Amino acid sequence: MFRYPVNLSSNMKPLRPVAYVEPLDKAVLSEAMRVAPLVVVKERTPRVLRELGINELYGSKYSKVKYGILRR
């Protein structure tokens, strides 16, 4: 679900038992692109997004979070 989860987040606790716990890889993103026209990935470092082949990045320079977008 998240590479570095914030375990104190009570809003996410109900989702944790059913979450996909493996890190994202290109195969998972390829499957997501098969069924959706747009995939948004939230990550803390742009390096990880670029390693996944995502080049469309958003987020302010002051934010710790970056968003990557894959489009068909």
N, CA, C and O atoms as a Tripos MOL2 file, in Angstrom:
@<TRIPOS>MOLECULE
protein
  288   287    72     0     0
PROTEIN
NO_CHARGES

@<TRIPOS>ATOM
      1 N           0.8370   -1.1790    0.0000 N.3       1 MET1
      2 CA          0.0000    0.0000    0.0000 C.3       1 MET1
      3 C           0.8780    1.2370    0.0000 C.2       1 MET1
      4 O           0.7550    2.0880   -0.8810 O.2       1 MET1
      5 N           1.7650    1.3440    0.9810 N.am      2 PHE2
      6 CA          2.7120    2.4620    1.0180 C.3       2 PHE2
      7 C           4.0850    1.9060    1.3530 C.2       2 PHE2
      8 O           4.2170    0.9930    2.1680 O.2       2 PHE2
      9 N           5.0890    2.4580    0.7250 N.am      3 ARG3
     10 CA          6.4640    2.0180    0.9850 C.3       3 ARG3
     11 C           6.8450    2.2830    2.4410 C.2       3 ARG3
     12 O           7.4340    1.4230    3.0950 O.2       3 ARG3
     13 N           6.5120    3.4640    2.9450 N.am      4 TYR4
     14 CA          6.7800    3.8410    4.3360 C.3       4 TYR4
     15 C           5.4670    4.3100    4.9650 C.2       4 TYR4
     16 O           5.1760    5.5060    4.9500 O.2       4 TYR4
     17 N           4.6730    3.3960    5.5130 N.am      5 PRO5
     18 CA          3.3620    3.7810    6.0330 C.3       5 PRO5
     19 C           3.4560    4.6180    7.3040 C.2       5 PRO5
     20 O           4.3940    4.4970    8.0930 O.2       5 PRO5
     21 N           2.4580    5.4620    7.4700 N.am      6 VAL6
     22 CA          2.3020    6.2090    8.7130 C.3       6 VAL6
     23 C           1.3230    5.3970    9.5480 C.2       6 VAL6
     24 O           0.1090    5.5080    9.3750 O.2       6 VAL6
     25 N           1.8490    4.5870   10.4470 N.am      7 ASN7
     26 CA          1.0130    3.6560   11.1930 C.3       7 ASN7
     27 C           0.0460    4.3300   12.1500 C.2       7 ASN7
     28 O          -0.9110    3.7020   12.6010 O.2       7 ASN7
     29 N           0.2750    5.5830   12.4630 N.am      8 LEU8
     30 CA         -0.6210    6.2970   13.3640 C.3       8 LEU8
     31 C          -1.8740    6.8070   12.6620 C.2       8 LEU8
     32 O          -2.7820    7.3150   13.3200 O.2       8 LEU8
     33 N          -1.9400    6.6820   11.3440 N.am      9 SER9
     34 CA         -3.0780    7.1770   10.5850 C.3       9 SER9
     35 C          -4.2830    6.2620   10.7860 C.2       9 SER9
     36 O          -4.3350    5.1630   10.2340 O.2       9 SER9
     37 N          -5.2440    6.7190   11.5760 N.am     10 SER10
     38 CA         -6.4140    5.8930   11.8760 C.3      10 SER10
     39 C          -7.3230    5.7390   10.6590 C.2      10 SER10
     40 O          -8.0690    4.7640   10.5730 O.2      10 SER10
     41 N          -7.2740    6.6810    9.7200 N.am     11 ASN11
     42 CA         -8.1220    6.5780    8.5330 C.3      11 ASN11
     43 C          -7.7360    5.4040    7.6490 C.2      11 ASN11
     44 O          -8.5860    4.8750    6.9330 O.2      11 ASN11
     45 N          -6.4970    4.9880    7.6790 N.am     12 MET12
     46 CA         -6.0280    3.9070    6.8200 C.3      12 MET12
     47 C          -6.1310    2.5280    7.4800 C.2      12 MET12
     48 O          -5.9960    1.5150    6.7940 O.2      12 MET12
     49 N          -6.3620    2.4670    8.7680 N.am     13 LYS13
     50 CA         -6.3840    1.1800    9.4770 C.3      13 LYS13
     51 C          -7.3650    0.1680    8.8910 C.2      13 LYS13
     52 O          -7.0150   -1.0090    8.8040 O.2      13 LYS13
     53 N          -8.5700    0.5580    8.4850 N.am     14 PRO14
     54 CA         -9.4830   -0.4480    7.9130 C.3      14 PRO14
     55 C          -8.9850   -1.0500    6.5970 C.2      14 PRO14
     56 O          -9.3680   -2.1680    6.2510 O.2      14 PRO14
     57 N          -8.1430   -0.3330    5.8660 N.am     15 LEU15
     58 CA         -7.6530   -0.8210    4.5770 C.3      15 LEU15
     59 C          -6.4210   -1.7080    4.6870 C.2      15 LEU15
     60 O          -6.1480   -2.5000    3.7840 O.2      15 LEU15
     61 N          -5.6900   -1.5890    5.7550 N.am     16 ARG16
     62 CA         -4.4210   -2.3180    5.8650 C.3      16 ARG16
     63 C          -4.5460   -3.8350    5.7130 C.2      16 ARG16
     64 O          -3.6920   -4.4390    5.0640 O.2      16 ARG16
     65 N          -5.5790   -4.4840    6.2850 N.am     17 PRO17
     66 CA         -5.6570   -5.9510    6.1350 C.3      17 PRO17
     67 C          -5.8560   -6.4250    4.6930 C.2      17 PRO17
     68 O          -5.5030   -7.5610    4.3760 O.2      17 PRO17
     69 N          -6.4040   -5.5980    3.8240 N.am     18 VAL18
     70 CA         -6.6600   -6.0200    2.4460 C.3      18 VAL18
     71 C          -5.7310   -5.3390    1.4430 C.2      18 VAL18
     72 O          -5.9020   -5.4930    0.2340 O.2      18 VAL18
     73 N          -4.7700   -4.6030    1.9290 N.am     19 ALA19
     74 CA         -3.8750   -3.8390    1.0540 C.3      19 ALA19
     75 C          -2.8600   -4.7450    0.3720 C.2      19 ALA19
     76 O          -2.4590   -5.7780    0.9080 O.2      19 ALA19
     77 N          -2.4570   -4.3310   -0.8170 N.am     20 TYR20
     78 CA         -1.3770   -4.9890   -1.5450 C.3      20 TYR20
     79 C          -0.0750   -4.5010   -0.9220 C.2      20 TYR20
     80 O           0.2190   -3.3070   -0.9670 O.2      20 TYR20
     81 N           0.7050   -5.4030   -0.3420 N.am     21 VAL21
     82 CA          1.8500   -4.9750    0.4670 C.3      21 VAL21
     83 C           3.1770   -4.9370   -0.2970 C.2      21 VAL21
     84 O           4.1640   -4.4080    0.2140 O.2      21 VAL21
     85 N           3.2110   -5.4880   -1.5040 N.am     22 GLU22
     86 CA          4.4490   -5.4780   -2.2790 C.3      22 GLU22
     87 C           4.6820   -4.0960   -2.8800 C.2      22 GLU22
     88 O           3.7200   -3.3790   -3.1570 O.2      22 GLU22
     89 N           5.9440   -3.7060   -3.0870 N.am     23 PRO23
     90 CA          6.2200   -2.4290   -3.7590 C.3      23 PRO23
     91 C           5.6930   -2.4510   -5.1930 C.2      23 PRO23
     92 O           5.6510   -3.5010   -5.8330 O.2      23 PRO23
     93 N           5.2990   -1.3010   -5.6780 N.am     24 LEU24
     94 CA          4.8420   -1.2120   -7.0620 C.3      24 LEU24
     95 C           5.9650   -1.5770   -8.0070 C.2      24 LEU24
     96 O           7.1290   -1.2650   -7.7540 O.2      24 LEU24
     97 N           5.6160   -2.2350   -9.0920 N.am     25 ASP25
     98 CA          6.5940   -2.4920  -10.1440 C.3      25 ASP25
     99 C           5.9230   -2.2320  -11.4870 C.2      25 ASP25
    100 O           4.7290   -1.9370  -11.5530 O.2      25 ASP25
    101 N           6.6920   -2.3450  -12.5330 N.am     26 LYS26
    102 CA          6.1720   -2.0200  -13.8660 C.3      26 LYS26
    103 C           5.0530   -2.9670  -14.2860 C.2      26 LYS26
    104 O           4.1550   -2.5650  -15.0250 O.2      26 LYS26
    105 N           5.0910   -4.2110  -13.8300 N.am     27 ALA27
    106 CA          4.0410   -5.1660  -14.1800 C.3      27 ALA27
    107 C           2.6960   -4.7540  -13.5750 C.2      27 ALA27
    108 O           1.6630   -4.8500  -14.2380 O.2      27 ALA27
    109 N           2.7050   -4.3030  -12.3390 N.am     28 VAL28
    110 CA          1.4790   -3.8540  -11.6830 C.3      28 VAL28
    111 C           0.9350   -2.6150  -12.3810 C.2      28 VAL28
    112 O          -0.2710   -2.5070  -12.6070 O.2      28 VAL28
    113 N           1.8120   -1.6880  -12.7220 N.am     29 LEU29
    114 CA          1.3680   -0.4840  -13.4220 C.3      29 LEU29
    115 C           0.8430   -0.8120  -14.8110 C.2      29 LEU29
    116 O          -0.1070   -0.1800  -15.2750 O.2      29 LEU29
    117 N           1.4380   -1.7760  -15.4750 N.am     30 SER30
    118 CA          0.9720   -2.1990  -16.7900 C.3      30 SER30
    119 C          -0.4410   -2.7670  -16.6970 C.2      30 SER30
    120 O          -1.2840   -2.4810  -17.5470 O.2      30 SER30
    121 N          -0.6980   -3.5560  -15.6870 N.am     31 GLU31
    122 CA         -2.0430   -4.1060  -15.4770 C.3      31 GLU31
    123 C          -3.0360   -3.0010  -15.1510 C.2      31 GLU31
    124 O          -4.1700   -3.0260  -15.6300 O.2      31 GLU31
    125 N          -2.6260   -2.0410  -14.3470 N.am     32 ALA32
    126 CA         -3.5050   -0.9030  -14.0240 C.3      32 ALA32
    127 C          -3.8310   -0.1090  -15.2830 C.2      32 ALA32
    128 O          -4.9670    0.3310  -15.4620 O.2      32 ALA32
    129 N          -2.8520    0.0760  -16.1510 N.am     33 MET33
    130 CA         -3.0870    0.8120  -17.3970 C.3      33 MET33
    131 C          -3.9850    0.0340  -18.3490 C.2      33 MET33
    132 O          -4.6520    0.6280  -19.1960 O.2      33 MET33
    133 N          -4.0080   -1.2740  -18.2190 N.am     34 ARG34
    134 CA         -4.8740   -2.0850  -19.0670 C.3      34 ARG34
    135 C          -6.3440   -1.8150  -18.7770 C.2      34 ARG34
    136 O          -7.1760   -1.8410  -19.6840 O.2      34 ARG34
    137 N          -6.6630   -1.5550  -17.5060 N.am     35 VAL35
    138 CA         -8.0670   -1.3990  -17.1150 C.3      35 VAL35
    139 C          -8.4800    0.0440  -16.8500 C.2      35 VAL35
    140 O          -9.6680    0.3170  -16.6780 O.2      35 VAL35
    141 N          -7.5350    0.9670  -16.8130 N.am     36 ALA36
    142 CA         -7.8630    2.3670  -16.5120 C.3      36 ALA36
    143 C          -7.1530    3.2940  -17.4940 C.2      36 ALA36
    144 O          -6.0180    3.0260  -17.8870 O.2      36 ALA36
    145 N          -7.8090    4.3790  -17.8930 N.am     37 PRO37
    146 CA         -7.1620    5.3070  -18.8270 C.3      37 PRO37
    147 C          -6.1010    6.1880  -18.1680 C.2      37 PRO37
    148 O          -5.2690    6.7860  -18.8500 O.2      37 PRO37
    149 N          -6.1400    6.2610  -16.8420 N.am     38 LEU38
    150 CA         -5.2340    7.1420  -16.1020 C.3      38 LEU38
    151 C          -4.8880    6.4850  -14.7730 C.2      38 LEU38
    152 O          -5.7720    5.9980  -14.0680 O.2      38 LEU38
    153 N          -3.6090    6.4730  -14.4330 N.am     39 VAL39
    154 CA         -3.1680    5.9120  -13.1530 C.3      39 VAL39
    155 C          -2.3490    6.9700  -12.4380 C.2      39 VAL39
    156 O          -1.4200    7.5380  -13.0130 O.2      39 VAL39
    157 N          -2.6940    7.2390  -11.1720 N.am     40 VAL40
    158 CA         -1.9710    8.2110  -10.3550 C.3      40 VAL40
    159 C          -1.2290    7.4540   -9.2590 C.2      40 VAL40
    160 O          -1.8090    6.6240   -8.5580 O.2      40 VAL40
    161 N           0.0540    7.7500   -9.1230 N.am     41 VAL41
    162 CA          0.8970    7.1100   -8.1080 C.3      41 VAL41
    163 C           1.4240    8.1850   -7.1750 C.2      41 VAL41
    164 O           1.9670    9.1970   -7.6180 O.2      41 VAL41
    165 N           1.2590    7.9570   -5.8860 N.am     42 LYS42
    166 CA          1.7360    8.8950   -4.8620 C.3      42 LYS42
    167 C           3.0190    8.3250   -4.2710 C.2      42 LYS42
    168 O           3.0640    7.1640   -3.8640 O.2      42 LYS42
    169 N           4.0490    9.1430   -4.2270 N.am     43 GLU43
    170 CA          5.3510    8.6730   -3.7310 C.3      43 GLU43
    171 C           6.0980    9.8500   -3.1120 C.2      43 GLU43
    172 O           5.8410   11.0060   -3.4470 O.2      43 GLU43
    173 N           7.0010    9.5540   -2.2290 N.am     44 ARG44
    174 CA          7.7710   10.6270   -1.5830 C.3      44 ARG44
    175 C           8.9400   11.1180   -2.4210 C.2      44 ARG44
    176 O           9.3330   12.2800   -2.3140 O.2      44 ARG44
    177 N           9.4970   10.2550   -3.2470 N.am     45 THR45
    178 CA         10.6610   10.6700   -4.0230 C.3      45 THR45
    179 C          10.3880   10.5460   -5.5190 C.2      45 THR45
    180 O           9.8480    9.5330   -5.9630 O.2      45 THR45
    181 N          10.7490   11.5540   -6.2970 N.am     46 PRO46
    182 CA         10.5610   11.4650   -7.7440 C.3      46 PRO46
    183 C          11.4260   10.3800   -8.3830 C.2      46 PRO46
    184 O          11.0930    9.8800   -9.4580 O.2      46 PRO46
    185 N          12.5120   10.0180   -7.7460 N.am     47 ARG47
    186 CA         13.3950    8.9720   -8.2750 C.3      47 ARG47
    187 C          12.6350    7.6600   -8.4550 C.2      47 ARG47
    188 O          12.7800    6.9970   -9.4820 O.2      47 ARG47
    189 N          11.8410    7.2880   -7.4800 N.am     48 VAL48
    190 CA         11.0710    6.0430   -7.5550 C.3      48 VAL48
    191 C          10.0640    6.1140   -8.7010 C.2      48 VAL48
    192 O           9.8740    5.1390   -9.4280 O.2      48 VAL48
    193 N           9.4260    7.2620   -8.8560 N.am     49 LEU49
    194 CA          8.4610    7.4220   -9.9430 C.3      49 LEU49
    195 C           9.1480    7.2860  -11.3010 C.2      49 LEU49
    196 O           8.6160    6.6440  -12.2060 O.2      49 LEU49
    197 N          10.3040    7.8780  -11.4410 N.am     50 ARG50
    198 CA         11.0350    7.7870  -12.7150 C.3      50 ARG50
    199 C          11.5100    6.3570  -12.9870 C.2      50 ARG50
    200 O          11.5160    5.9110  -14.1340 O.2      50 ARG50
    201 N          11.9070    5.6400  -11.9320 N.am     51 GLU51
    202 CA         12.3090    4.2410  -12.0920 C.3      51 GLU51
    203 C          11.1520    3.3860  -12.6050 C.2      51 GLU51
    204 O          11.3670    2.3870  -13.2910 O.2      51 GLU51
    205 N           9.9340    3.7800  -12.2700 N.am     52 LEU52
    206 CA          8.7540    3.0540  -12.7330 C.3      52 LEU52
    207 C           8.3290    3.4830  -14.1350 C.2      52 LEU52
    208 O           7.3510    2.9660  -14.6750 O.2      52 LEU52
    209 N           9.0580    4.4200  -14.7200 N.am     53 GLY53
    210 CA          8.7490    4.8770  -16.0580 C.3      53 GLY53
    211 C           7.7310    5.9980  -16.1080 C.2      53 GLY53
    212 O           7.1380    6.2560  -17.1560 O.2      53 GLY53
    213 N           7.5230    6.6640  -14.9870 N.am     54 ILE54
    214 CA          6.5630    7.7640  -14.9200 C.3      54 ILE54
    215 C           7.3310    9.0690  -15.0830 C.2      54 ILE54
    216 O           8.2360    9.3670  -14.3030 O.2      54 ILE54
    217 N           6.9690    9.8410  -16.0970 N.am     55 ASN55
    218 CA          7.6640   11.0970  -16.3660 C.3      55 ASN55
    219 C           6.8190   12.3270  -16.0990 C.2      55 ASN55
    220 O           7.3510   13.4340  -16.0220 O.2      55 ASN55
    221 N           5.5160   12.1550  -15.9560 N.am     56 GLU56
    222 CA          4.6320   13.2840  -15.6710 C.3      56 GLU56
    223 C           4.4930   13.3900  -14.1490 C.2      56 GLU56
    224 O           3.7490   12.6220  -13.5390 O.2      56 GLU56
    225 N           5.2020   14.3320  -13.5420 N.am     57 LEU57
    226 CA          5.2600   14.4720  -12.0950 C.3      57 LEU57
    227 C           4.6480   15.7890  -11.6430 C.2      57 LEU57
    228 O           4.7830   16.8150  -12.3090 O.2      57 LEU57
    229 N           3.9680   15.7410  -10.4900 N.am     58 TYR58
    230 CA          3.3670   16.9380   -9.9200 C.3      58 TYR58
    231 C           3.6640   16.9800   -8.4250 C.2      58 TYR58
    232 O           3.8870   15.9470   -7.7940 O.2      58 TYR58
    233 N           3.6650   18.1730   -7.8780 N.am     59 GLY59
    234 CA          3.9090   18.3880   -6.4550 C.3      59 GLY59
    235 C           4.8160   19.5860   -6.2890 C.2      59 GLY59
    236 O           5.7250   19.8020   -7.0910 O.2      59 GLY59
    237 N           4.5740   20.3600   -5.2560 N.am     60 SER60
    238 CA          5.3800   21.5600   -5.0610 C.3      60 SER60
    239 C           6.7610   21.1920   -4.5310 C.2      60 SER60
    240 O           6.9630   20.0980   -4.0040 O.2      60 SER60
    241 N           7.6920   22.1020   -4.6750 N.am     61 LYS61
    242 CA          9.0490   21.8250   -4.2000 C.3      61 LYS61
    243 C           9.1130   21.7760   -2.6760 C.2      61 LYS61
    244 O          10.0890   21.2760   -2.1170 O.2      61 LYS61
    245 N           8.0850   22.2900   -1.9950 N.am     62 TYR62
    246 CA          8.0640   22.2800   -0.5390 C.3      62 TYR62
    247 C           7.3240   21.0760    0.0350 C.2      62 TYR62
    248 O           7.3930   20.8220    1.2380 O.2      62 TYR62
    249 N           6.6260   20.3450   -0.8050 N.am     63 SER63
    250 CA          5.8600   19.1830   -0.3490 C.3      63 SER63
    251 C           6.7550   17.9540   -0.2920 C.2      63 SER63
    252 O           7.6620   17.7980   -1.1100 O.2      63 SER63
    253 N           6.4990   17.0890    0.6720 N.am     64 LYS64
    254 CA          7.2540   15.8370    0.7740 C.3      64 LYS64
    255 C           6.6960   14.7780   -0.1690 C.2      64 LYS64
    256 O           7.3170   13.7330   -0.3590 O.2      64 LYS64
    257 N           5.5310   15.0340   -0.7630 N.am     65 VAL65
    258 CA          4.8530   14.0640   -1.5970 C.3      65 VAL65
    259 C           4.8330   14.5020   -3.0570 C.2      65 VAL65
    260 O           4.5910   15.6700   -3.3610 O.2      65 VAL65
    261 N           5.0860   13.5710   -3.9410 N.am     66 LYS66
    262 CA          5.0130   13.8160   -5.3780 C.3      66 LYS66
    263 C           3.9670   12.8540   -5.9640 C.2      66 LYS66
    264 O           3.7530   11.7550   -5.4530 O.2      66 LYS66
    265 N           3.3380   13.2940   -7.0320 N.am     67 TYR67
    266 CA          2.3530   12.4790   -7.7230 C.3      67 TYR67
    267 C           2.8340   12.2520   -9.1380 C.2      67 TYR67
    268 O           3.2500   13.1900   -9.8180 O.2      67 TYR67
    269 N           2.7780   11.0160   -9.5820 N.am     68 GLY68
    270 CA          3.1280   10.6740  -10.9440 C.3      68 GLY68
    271 C           1.8890   10.2180  -11.6790 C.2      68 GLY68
    272 O           1.0460    9.5290  -11.1030 O.2      68 GLY68
    273 N           1.7620   10.5890  -12.9440 N.am     69 ILE69
    274 CA          0.5860   10.2380  -13.7260 C.3      69 ILE69
    275 C           1.0100    9.4550  -14.9620 C.2      69 ILE69
    276 O           1.9070    9.8590  -15.7030 O.2      69 ILE69
    277 N           0.3450    8.3330  -15.1610 N.am     70 LEU70
    278 CA          0.5080    7.5430  -16.3780 C.3      70 LEU70
    279 C          -0.7900    7.6540  -17.1640 C.2      70 LEU70
    280 O          -1.8750    7.4770  -16.6090 O.2      70 LEU70
    281 N          -0.6800    7.9440  -18.4440 N.am     71 ARG71
    282 CA         -1.8570    8.0420  -19.3140 C.3      71 ARG71
    283 C          -1.7050    7.0590  -20.4660 C.2      71 ARG71
    284 O          -0.6010    6.7590  -20.9200 O.2      71 ARG71
    285 N          -2.8540    6.5700  -20.9220 N.am     72 ARG72
    286 CA         -2.8520    5.7040  -22.1050 C.3      72 ARG72
    287 C          -2.5440    6.4830  -23.3300 C.2      72 ARG72
    288 O          -2.4980    5.9210  -24.4240 O.2      72 ARG72
@<TRIPOS>BOND
     1     1     2 1
     2     2     3 1
     3     3     4 2
     4     3     5 am
     5     5     6 1
     6     6     7 1
     7     7     8 2
     8     7     9 am
     9     9    10 1
    10    10    11 1
    11    11    12 2
    12    11    13 am
    13    13    14 1
    14    14    15 1
    15    15    16 2
    16    15    17 am
    17    17    18 1
    18    18    19 1
    19    19    20 2
    20    19    21 am
    21    21    22 1
    22    22    23 1
    23    23    24 2
    24    23    25 am
    25    25    26 1
    26    26    27 1
    27    27    28 2
    28    27    29 am
    29    29    30 1
    30    30    31 1
    31    31    32 2
    32    31    33 am
    33    33    34 1
    34    34    35 1
    35    35    36 2
    36    35    37 am
    37    37    38 1
    38    38    39 1
    39    39    40 2
    40    39    41 am
    41    41    42 1
    42    42    43 1
    43    43    44 2
    44    43    45 am
    45    45    46 1
    46    46    47 1
    47    47    48 2
    48    47    49 am
    49    49    50 1
    50    50    51 1
    51    51    52 2
    52    51    53 am
    53    53    54 1
    54    54    55 1
    55    55    56 2
    56    55    57 am
    57    57    58 1
    58    58    59 1
    59    59    60 2
    60    59    61 am
    61    61    62 1
    62    62    63 1
    63    63    64 2
    64    63    65 am
    65    65    66 1
    66    66    67 1
    67    67    68 2
    68    67    69 am
    69    69    70 1
    70    70    71 1
    71    71    72 2
    72    71    73 am
    73    73    74 1
    74    74    75 1
    75    75    76 2
    76    75    77 am
    77    77    78 1
    78    78    79 1
    79    79    80 2
    80    79    81 am
    81    81    82 1
    82    82    83 1
    83    83    84 2
    84    83    85 am
    85    85    86 1
    86    86    87 1
    87    87    88 2
    88    87    89 am
    89    89    90 1
    90    90    91 1
    91    91    92 2
    92    91    93 am
    93    93    94 1
    94    94    95 1
    95    95    96 2
    96    95    97 am
    97    97    98 1
    98    98    99 1
    99    99   100 2
   100    99   101 am
   101   101   102 1
   102   102   103 1
   103   103   104 2
   104   103   105 am
   105   105   106 1
   106   106   107 1
   107   107   108 2
   108   107   109 am
   109   109   110 1
   110   110   111 1
   111   111   112 2
   112   111   113 am
   113   113   114 1
   114   114   115 1
   115   115   116 2
   116   115   117 am
   117   117   118 1
   118   118   119 1
   119   119   120 2
   120   119   121 am
   121   121   122 1
   122   122   123 1
   123   123   124 2
   124   123   125 am
   125   125   126 1
   126   126   127 1
   127   127   128 2
   128   127   129 am
   129   129   130 1
   130   130   131 1
   131   131   132 2
   132   131   133 am
   133   133   134 1
   134   134   135 1
   135   135   136 2
   136   135   137 am
   137   137   138 1
   138   138   139 1
   139   139   140 2
   140   139   141 am
   141   141   142 1
   142   142   143 1
   143   143   144 2
   144   143   145 am
   145   145   146 1
   146   146   147 1
   147   147   148 2
   148   147   149 am
   149   149   150 1
   150   150   151 1
   151   151   152 2
   152   151   153 am
   153   153   154 1
   154   154   155 1
   155   155   156 2
   156   155   157 am
   157   157   158 1
   158   158   159 1
   159   159   160 2
   160   159   161 am
   161   161   162 1
   162   162   163 1
   163   163   164 2
   164   163   165 am
   165   165   166 1
   166   166   167 1
   167   167   168 2
   168   167   169 am
   169   169   170 1
   170   170   171 1
   171   171   172 2
   172   171   173 am
   173   173   174 1
   174   174   175 1
   175   175   176 2
   176   175   177 am
   177   177   178 1
   178   178   179 1
   179   179   180 2
   180   179   181 am
   181   181   182 1
   182   182   183 1
   183   183   184 2
   184   183   185 am
   185   185   186 1
   186   186   187 1
   187   187   188 2
   188   187   189 am
   189   189   190 1
   190   190   191 1
   191   191   192 2
   192   191   193 am
   193   193   194 1
   194   194   195 1
   195   195   196 2
   196   195   197 am
   197   197   198 1
   198   198   199 1
   199   199   200 2
   200   199   201 am
   201   201   202 1
   202   202   203 1
   203   203   204 2
   204   203   205 am
   205   205   206 1
   206   206   207 1
   207   207   208 2
   208   207   209 am
   209   209   210 1
   210   210   211 1
   211   211   212 2
   212   211   213 am
   213   213   214 1
   214   214   215 1
   215   215   216 2
   216   215   217 am
   217   217   218 1
   218   218   219 1
   219   219   220 2
   220   219   221 am
   221   221   222 1
   222   222   223 1
   223   223   224 2
   224   223   225 am
   225   225   226 1
   226   226   227 1
   227   227   228 2
   228   227   229 am
   229   229   230 1
   230   230   231 1
   231   231   232 2
   232   231   233 am
   233   233   234 1
   234   234   235 1
   235   235   236 2
   236   235   237 am
   237   237   238 1
   238   238   239 1
   239   239   240 2
   240   239   241 am
   241   241   242 1
   242   242   243 1
   243   243   244 2
   244   243   245 am
   245   245   246 1
   246   246   247 1
   247   247   248 2
   248   247   249 am
   249   249   250 1
   250   250   251 1
   251   251   252 2
   252   251   253 am
   253   253   254 1
   254   254   255 1
   255   255   256 2
   256   255   257 am
   257   257   258 1
   258   258   259 1
   259   259   260 2
   260   259   261 am
   261   261   262 1
   262   262   263 1
   263   263   264 2
   264   263   265 am
   265   265   266 1
   266   266   267 1
   267   267   268 2
   268   267   269 am
   269   269   270 1
   270   270   271 1
   271   271   272 2
   272   271   273 am
   273   273   274 1
   274   274   275 1
   275   275   276 2
   276   275   277 am
   277   277   278 1
   278   278   279 1
   279   279   280 2
   280   279   281 am
   281   281   282 1
   282   282   283 1
   283   283   284 2
   284   283   285 am
   285   285   286 1
   286   286   287 1
   287   287   288 2
@<TRIPOS>SUBSTRUCTURE
     1 MET1         2 RESIDUE 1 A MET
     2 PHE2         6 RESIDUE 1 A PHE
     3 ARG3        10 RESIDUE 1 A ARG
     4 TYR4        14 RESIDUE 1 A TYR
     5 PRO5        18 RESIDUE 1 A PRO
     6 VAL6        22 RESIDUE 1 A VAL
     7 ASN7        26 RESIDUE 1 A ASN
     8 LEU8        30 RESIDUE 1 A LEU
     9 SER9        34 RESIDUE 1 A SER
    10 SER10       38 RESIDUE 1 A SER
    11 ASN11       42 RESIDUE 1 A ASN
    12 MET12       46 RESIDUE 1 A MET
    13 LYS13       50 RESIDUE 1 A LYS
    14 PRO14       54 RESIDUE 1 A PRO
    15 LEU15       58 RESIDUE 1 A LEU
    16 ARG16       62 RESIDUE 1 A ARG
    17 PRO17       66 RESIDUE 1 A PRO
    18 VAL18       70 RESIDUE 1 A VAL
    19 ALA19       74 RESIDUE 1 A ALA
    20 TYR20       78 RESIDUE 1 A TYR
    21 VAL21       82 RESIDUE 1 A VAL
    22 GLU22       86 RESIDUE 1 A GLU
    23 PRO23       90 RESIDUE 1 A PRO
    24 LEU24       94 RESIDUE 1 A LEU
    25 ASP25       98 RESIDUE 1 A ASP
    26 LYS26      102 RESIDUE 1 A LYS
    27 ALA27      106 RESIDUE 1 A ALA
    28 VAL28      110 RESIDUE 1 A VAL
    29 LEU29      114 RESIDUE 1 A LEU
    30 SER30      118 RESIDUE 1 A SER
    31 GLU31      122 RESIDUE 1 A GLU
    32 ALA32      126 RESIDUE 1 A ALA
    33 MET33      130 RESIDUE 1 A MET
    34 ARG34      134 RESIDUE 1 A ARG
    35 VAL35      138 RESIDUE 1 A VAL
    36 ALA36      142 RESIDUE 1 A ALA
    37 PRO37      146 RESIDUE 1 A PRO
    38 LEU38      150 RESIDUE 1 A LEU
    39 VAL39      154 RESIDUE 1 A VAL
    40 VAL40      158 RESIDUE 1 A VAL
    41 VAL41      162 RESIDUE 1 A VAL
    42 LYS42      166 RESIDUE 1 A LYS
    43 GLU43      170 RESIDUE 1 A GLU
    44 ARG44      174 RESIDUE 1 A ARG
    45 THR45      178 RESIDUE 1 A THR
    46 PRO46      182 RESIDUE 1 A PRO
    47 ARG47      186 RESIDUE 1 A ARG
    48 VAL48      190 RESIDUE 1 A VAL
    49 LEU49      194 RESIDUE 1 A LEU
    50 ARG50      198 RESIDUE 1 A ARG
    51 GLU51      202 RESIDUE 1 A GLU
    52 LEU52      206 RESIDUE 1 A LEU
    53 GLY53      210 RESIDUE 1 A GLY
    54 ILE54      214 RESIDUE 1 A ILE
    55 ASN55      218 RESIDUE 1 A ASN
    56 GLU56      222 RESIDUE 1 A GLU
    57 LEU57      226 RESIDUE 1 A LEU
    58 TYR58      230 RESIDUE 1 A TYR
    59 GLY59      234 RESIDUE 1 A GLY
    60 SER60      238 RESIDUE 1 A SER
    61 LYS61      242 RESIDUE 1 A LYS
    62 TYR62      246 RESIDUE 1 A TYR
    63 SER63      250 RESIDUE 1 A SER
    64 LYS64      254 RESIDUE 1 A LYS
    65 VAL65      258 RESIDUE 1 A VAL
    66 LYS66      262 RESIDUE 1 A LYS
    67 TYR67      266 RESIDUE 1 A TYR
    68 GLY68      270 RESIDUE 1 A GLY
    69 ILE69      274 RESIDUE 1 A ILE
    70 LEU70      278 RESIDUE 1 A LEU
    71 ARG71      282 RESIDUE 1 A ARG
    72 ARG72      286 RESIDUE 1 A ARG
